[in-house]
Amino acid sequence: MARTNPFTFLQQVRAETAKVSWPSRRETTISTLMVFLMVAFASAFFFVVDMALAYGVGAVMTLGR
């Protein structure tokens, strides 16, 4: 693979960056909100599952008493 000098490399990077279809502000905002919602739902789900498992383990541990 041939080596390119830094100036040529930067020209190629700029040309490839121009081809990218960047999301609009609205698309970015909606995507960000969806990520936060999914994180909140996942956090709540794992909190409930953790509490249920802790309760179950506690119930099993007290059976022998």
LOLUM-968176 format. One record per residue: x, y, z of N, C-alpha, C, CB in turn. Coordinates in steps of 0.05 Angstrom, whole numbers, plus 5000, padded with zeros to 4 digits. Atoms other than C-alpha are relative to their C-alpha. Glycine has a CB too. Example, Ala and Ser with C-alpha at 12.3 -4.5 7.8 and 13.67 -1.06 7.14 Angstrom:
<sites>
501849765000524649105156501850245000498050015025 498449764999527349795143498550225014500950094971 
</sites>
This chain:
<sites>
501749775000500050005000501850255000498150005024 498349765003503050664978499450205023499450144973 500349794979504251195031499450264987502650025017 500749735010501151875022501150205020497050034997 499049794982503852525050497650115015501550224984 502249904982499752875105498150194985501250145023 501749815014497153415057498049854983501650194983 501850165017494252895009498049855018501649804983 501850144982491352505067497850185010501649895024 502149824991487753115094498150084978501350265011 501849955022484953265025498149774996501650044974 501750235003482252555021498049995023501749745000 501850004978479252605090497850214996501550065027 501949795005475853265072498049914978501450264991 501750105022473152945007498049795011501649894977 501750214990470352345045497950125020501649785014 501849874981467352795099497750144986501550195018 502149875015463553175046497949814990501350154976 501950205010460152525024498149915022501549774989 501650104978457252395093497450155001501550045027 502649864997449852535102499650035030497649834987 500149944972449552875169497150025009501550265007 502849984991443152825211499350295006499649835025 500949734994438953445221499950045031497250064988 500249944971438253785289497749855012499750305005 502450144990431253485296500649705004497650044981 499450284998433752775282501949945023501349904974 498150044978439452855331498550035027502250214999 501449964975434753115385498249765006498350254999 501750234996429752545375501649765008498349954975 498350234994435252025376501150025029502449984980 499049974972438152315440497949955020501150295003 502250054982431452315474499349715002497550164992 500650295000430151595453502149855016499949904971 497850134985436951395482499550045030502850114992 500549944971435251735549497649845010499650305004 502450164993428351395550500749715004497850044980 499250284998431350715537501849955024501449914974 498350034977436550815590498350015026502250235001 501749984977431151015640498449745003498150244998 501550254999426950405622501749765008498649944974 498150224993432949935626500850025029502450014982 499249964972435050235693497749915019500750295006 502250084983428050145722499649694999497450144990 500350295002427549425695502149865017500349924971 497950144985434249215724499850065030502850084990 500449954972432649555790497949815011499150305004 502250184991426149155796501049715000497650034981 498950285000429648505776502049965023501449944973 498150034978435248635826498649995027501950245000 501650024974430148765882498749735003497950235001 501350264999426348135864502049785006498649944973 498050204995432647715863501150025029502450024981 499049974972435048015929497949905020500550305006 502150114983428247855960500049704999497350114991 500050295002428547145933502449875014500149924971 497650114986435647025958499650035030502650144991 500549964971433647316026498149805011499050285005 502050204992427646856029501249735002497650004981 498750275000431846246012502049995024501549954974 498150014978437146436064498749985027501750265000 501350024973432046496120498449745003498150235003 501450264998428945806105501249825021499949864974 498650184982434045446147499950085030502849974992 500049914973432945846210497849885017499850295002 
</sites>
